[in-house]
Amino acid sequence: MNSPTKRESERREYFRVSDDVTLSVHKIDNEDDLEMARGKMCDAIPDRFTLAATFTAQTADMQRLLHNMPGKSQELSAYLSKLDNKLNRLAQYMVLDSMHAEELPLKAVSLSAGGVAFHGEASFDENDMLEIRMVLYPDLVGVLAIARVVACEPESGGGYHVAVEFNEMRERDRDLLVKHSIHRDTILRRKEREAGEVD
């Protein structure tokens, strides 16, 4: 019998949604590149791209601390909240700037906490390792992952349908992906219901 933890992990891995993201994909050619990508994920190597995701995770911790603070004033709570918002906005700008997101069109993807499938112009071999950078909207959170190519098939209109699984990712980024996917699914279902009501 599977443990609840394992069942929950499997549910997260296979929950997929359609989404539009800013996506950057780079093939990892050697062990040095792989270690560099790992260093960015564990914050050993500073990377502006991961800053917003780090701040988002820390915001929840800060809110818990503030909630449990004895004798806190409303003014202090409001001040700390505004300070947190300012830092988050700064981090979001750094994410977009580091990706040059204004130069990259949004890309339609099929996304889950376990992997992503997308249309690409480059062909990859099965088991190729890739560094994946995604900006999730509307929160402008950057997710960094090391992924393995599980499929790369030519498409009739040109280019390739590429499917990858996330081999290495910060757990807080995976949690963000889960929350984002659930929120995205809720929005899509609501739009479907509204379209049905109009018809």
N, C-alpha and C positions, 0 to 999 in steps of 0.2 A: 504493500500500500504506500502511495506517495505521501510524503509529509505535506502539511499545509504550506510550508515555505516553498517547497518544490512546485506544488500545484500553482501557487501564486506566481512564481517565476515563469512557469510555462505559459500561463494566461497572458502575462505581460509581453512575452516574446512574440506571441502570435496575434495579438490585437493590432490590426492594420487599419490605417486610414489614408485617404487621398488628401494631399496637401500641396501647397505651393511654398517653396523655400528658396533661399539663396544657397547655392551648393557649389562647393569647390572640391575637386578630386585630384589627388596627386599620387602617382604610383610610388611605392617604397621600393627602391632598387637594391638596397644593401643594408647590412646590419647597422651601420652608422646612422642612416636615415631612420631606421626603426627605433633605435635608442633615443634619437632626437625627439621623435614623436611621443615616445613614452615619457620623456622628461617634461614635455609640455603638459601632458595630462596629469602628472603628479605634482605639478607646480614647481618642479625643480628648475625648470627653465621658464623665465617669465614670458608670458604670451598675452597680449592685450585681448586676443580673441576670446579667451576663456573667462575674462574678468566678469562679464555680466552674469554668466551662469553661477560663478562663485558668489557674487553679491546676492543673487536671488536666493540661493540656499542659505546664506548667512542671515538674510532678512527674517526668515522664519525663526531662527534661533534668537535673534534680537527681540522679536516680538514676544517670545516666551519669557525672556529675561525681564522685559519691561512689564509684562503682565504680573510677574511674581515680585516686582520691586515694592517693598513696603513704603507706604506713605508717599507714593508718587503723585505728582501734581498733573493736572490736565495740560498746563502750559509746557511742562517738561515732555510729556508724551507727544504733544503736537510738534514741539521743536525737533525731537529725535526722529519723528516720522518724516518731517520735511527734509531733514538732513539725509535720511536714508533714501528718500526719493531723488534728491540731488545727485547722490553718489551713483544710484542706479542709472539715471539719465546719462551721466558721464561715461559709465561703463558701456551703455548701449551705443553711444557715439563711437567709442573705441572699437566695438565689435564691427560696426558698419565700415569704419575707416580702415581697419586692418584687412577687411575682405574686399575693399573697393566695391561695395555692394551696389553703388549707384551705376557702375559699369556692367553689372551682371544682371541679366533678366531673371525673373522668378522662374523656377523650374518645377514642373509638376512631378510629384514623386508618390510612391506608395511607401508609407512609413510605419515602422513599429519600433518598440524598444529593442528588438532583436536585429533589425537591419533596415535597409532601404533599397528600393528598386527605382530606376530612373532611365531616361533616354540620354545616351552619351554619344559623342562623336568619335571617341577613341575606342579601340578594341582592346580587351584584356583577356588574358588566359585564366582559366579556372585556377583558383588558389593564389592568384596574384594578391599581394598585400597593398592596401591603399590607405592614405591619410584622407579622412573625410572631415570636411568642415561644413556645417549647416547653420544658417540663421533661421530661427523659428519666429514667425510673426503671429500676433502683433507685439509680442513682448520683447522682440529683438534680442533674444538669447542665443549665444553661439555655443554649439555643441561640437566637440572634437572627439573623433573616434579613429581607431585603427580597425580596418575592416578587411575581410577576405572575400574575394570574388567567388560566388557560387554558380553564376551563370552569366554568359555574355552572348547574346544571339543577335544576328543581323535583323534589321527591320526593313519592311518593304519600301518605306519611303526614304531610306538611307539612315545611317547611324546604327546604333546598337541599343538593345534593351539589356541593361546591366543590373544584376541583383547581387547585393553584398550582405554579409552578416557581420555584425559588430563583434570583433574579437576582444577588443580592449576599449574600455570607456570608464570614465569616472562614474561611480555609483550615483552621485548627485545629478550628473547629466542624464543618466538612464532614468532616474526618478522624474526629472523634468520632462523627458520624452513621454513617459507614461501619462503624466498629468496633461501635457499638451495634446496627446492623442485622444484622451478621453474628452477633453474640452472640444477638440475639433470634431469628433464624432457627434457630440451633442448638437453642435451648430449645424452639421450636415443633416442630421435627422430632423431638426426643427425646420430647416429650409424645405425638406422633402414634404413634411406635413403641411406647411403653408402652401406649397405648390399644389398639393392634392386638394386643399380646400378651395383654391382659386379655380381649379379645373371643375 
